[in-house]
Amino acid sequence: MDDDEILEVGSNLVKELEEEYEKEVPSIAIGRKIMDKLERLDEVALCPFSASVYRRYRDVNQFLSEVESLIGRED
Protein backbone atom coordinates (compact mmCIF):
# COMPACT_ATOMS: atom_id res chain seq x y z
CA MET A 1 0.00 0.00 0.00
CA ASP A 2 1.23 3.45 -0.77
CA ASP A 3 0.71 6.56 1.36
CA ASP A 4 -2.36 7.70 -0.59
CA GLU A 5 -4.08 4.35 -0.09
CA ILE A 6 -3.36 4.45 3.64
CA LEU A 7 -4.79 7.97 3.89
CA GLU A 8 -7.91 6.90 1.98
CA VAL A 9 -8.46 3.92 4.28
CA GLY A 10 -8.02 6.16 7.32
CA SER A 11 -10.43 8.76 5.97
CA ASN A 12 -13.02 6.10 5.18
CA LEU A 13 -12.63 4.64 8.65
CA VAL A 14 -13.23 8.02 10.29
CA LYS A 15 -16.25 8.65 8.06
CA GLU A 16 -17.77 5.26 8.94
CA LEU A 17 -17.29 5.86 12.66
CA GLU A 18 -18.78 9.36 12.46
CA GLU A 19 -21.84 7.93 10.70
CA GLU A 20 -22.27 5.15 13.28
CA TYR A 21 -21.74 7.17 16.46
CA GLU A 22 -23.33 10.47 17.33
CA LYS A 23 -20.86 11.66 19.94
CA GLU A 24 -18.11 9.56 21.49
CA VAL A 25 -16.71 6.53 19.71
CA PRO A 26 -15.74 3.65 22.00
CA SER A 27 -12.11 2.63 21.60
CA ILE A 28 -13.19 -0.99 21.12
CA ALA A 29 -15.19 0.09 18.05
CA ILE A 30 -12.14 1.84 16.61
CA GLY A 31 -9.98 -1.22 17.21
CA ARG A 32 -12.49 -3.56 15.59
CA LYS A 33 -12.83 -1.34 12.52
CA ILE A 34 -9.06 -1.17 12.14
CA MET A 35 -8.77 -4.96 12.53
CA ASP A 36 -11.47 -5.53 9.90
CA LYS A 37 -9.80 -3.17 7.44
CA LEU A 38 -6.33 -4.61 8.00
CA GLU A 39 -7.56 -8.17 7.63
CA ARG A 40 -8.95 -7.35 4.19
CA LEU A 41 -6.02 -5.19 3.09
CA ASP A 42 -2.86 -6.60 4.60
CA GLU A 43 -2.82 -9.66 6.85
CA VAL A 44 0.87 -9.14 7.58
CA ALA A 45 0.13 -5.70 9.04
CA LEU A 46 -2.75 -7.17 11.02
CA CYS A 47 -0.47 -9.36 13.16
CA PRO A 48 1.69 -6.66 14.76
CA PHE A 49 -1.29 -4.34 15.24
CA SER A 50 -3.28 -7.11 16.78
CA ALA A 51 -0.44 -8.23 19.03
CA SER A 52 0.79 -4.88 20.26
CA VAL A 53 -2.23 -2.59 20.19
CA TYR A 54 -5.56 -4.32 20.12
CA ARG A 55 -5.58 -7.80 21.58
CA ARG A 56 -2.79 -7.79 24.20
CA TYR A 57 -2.00 -11.50 24.02
CA ARG A 58 -1.09 -13.25 27.27
CA ASP A 59 1.65 -15.36 25.70
CA VAL A 60 3.23 -16.38 22.42
CA ASN A 61 0.95 -19.42 22.06
CA GLN A 62 -2.12 -17.22 22.04
CA PHE A 63 -0.50 -15.05 19.36
CA LEU A 64 0.46 -18.11 17.28
CA SER A 65 -3.10 -19.34 17.47
CA GLU A 66 -4.27 -16.06 15.94
CA VAL A 67 -1.69 -16.32 13.15
CA GLU A 68 -2.74 -19.92 12.43
CA SER A 69 -6.37 -18.86 12.16
CA LEU A 70 -5.37 -16.23 9.61
CA ILE A 71 -3.64 -18.75 7.39
CA GLY A 72 -6.37 -21.34 7.86
CA ARG A 73 -4.25 -23.89 9.70
CA GLU A 74 -4.99 -25.50 13.00
CA ASP A 75 -2.96 -28.02 14.99
N, C-alpha and C positions, 0 to 999 in steps of 0.2 A: 504494500500500500504506500502511496506517496502522500505527501503532506496535505494536498488538497482533498484526497479521499478521507483522510483522518478528520480533517476539519468538517467535511460534509457529514460524516457519521456523528460527530459530536454535536453539530447543529441540529441534526434530525433527532438525536436523543433528547436534547433540551426541549425541542418543540413538542415531542411526544409527552414528556413529563409535564410540561406546562398545560397541555390539553387534558391530561388525566387528573391533575391535582389543582385545586383552586388556590391554595395558599402554600403551606409547607409540604415539601416532598420528603417522605421518609427515606433515610439513608439506605434501608434495605431495598426499596424500590429502585433507587439509583443503581445499586450493586447488581440487582437482577437484570435490569435493562442492559447494563454494560456486559454482563456475562452472556446474555442472549445474543447481543451484537457480535461480540468476539467469537462466540462459538460458530456463528455463520460466516464470519469474515476470515478469522485467523486462529485456528485451534492452538497453534504454537504460542501465540500471545495470550491465549486464555489461561494456560497453565500457570505462568508466573503471577498473573493478576489474581487468579483464583487462590493460589497458595499464599501470597503475601498480603493481599488487600482484603479479599472478600470472605474467604472461607475459614482462614486461621486453622489449618490442620493441626491435629494433636501430635501426629508423628508421621514419619516418612511412609509407612504402610498405608495410611489413610490417603495421602497424596498419590501414591502409586495406584491405588484403587480408582481414584478419579481419572488418572491418565489412561488406565486400562479401559475404563468405560468410554472414554473418548475414541479410542481406536477399535472398540468393539470386541475386545478380548477379555476373557475372564478366566481365572485359574480354576 
